[in-house]
């Protein structure tokens, strides 16, 4: 019980409402206003999970979905609260394992993780580029492949750039952890989207579901295909954004959170 209570100190309780607000504002803007086929609704969840622990992260994700559902009428986010909880839980696990912790490296110790991260990003986007299943002109824009390539290149440049400038292998492992989180989130969310909403949730991702349904996929496989399109890319971006936020925070401030030093490392002597 002490391990659990440590995750909900004063600073964590103060951080959680801010994290929930960030999740809702960004998530609503991206998914419902801009209608983009990603989410960006987990930045606060992952940040709390890394700094405070898996239970605090899971609770932040669950509360974000439930409050979002109640606060903005007509939303379809509430039933996905368990998925948000899984994302927060995994963030706490990655924080506990020190994935976000600075890892000074040179030579092969630096570039091997970078190559692995770039390979993971390529594995996420290559099956999508020019895939006929995602290319029905009635539902998708003709430049979607170029957009996916641009996102992948931006992620790759971010990983390589931060690794090189900081001489740090952590950005690479953060990208890999984000991709794994996205794959797990896609698997968890597909049954909910298919059973509760028939795959159509009112967000920008619906165009992907519609294109896959048009191509002959059933509701579950269309929802799963949409998840594999959106979630791994989204969670890789989100995890990398959290890494940048943590890199810009004071180590002294980070150390005041329950898992701060374990997740990010102590302040250099």
Secondary structure, DSSP 8 states (H G I E B T S, - for coil): -HHHHHTT-HHHHHHHHHHHHHHHHHHHIIIIIS--S-----HHHHHHHHHH-HHHHHHHHHHHHHHHHHHSTT---GGGHHHHHHHHHHHHHHHHTTTTS--B--HHHHHHHHHHHHHHHHHHHHTTTT-GGG--TTTS-TTHHHHHHHHHHHHHHHHHHHHHHHTBSHHHHHHHHHHHHHHHHHHHHHHHHHHHHTT--SSTTHHHHHHHHHTT--HHHHHHHHHHHHHHHHHHHHHHHHHHHHHHS-HHHHTTSTTHHHHH-----
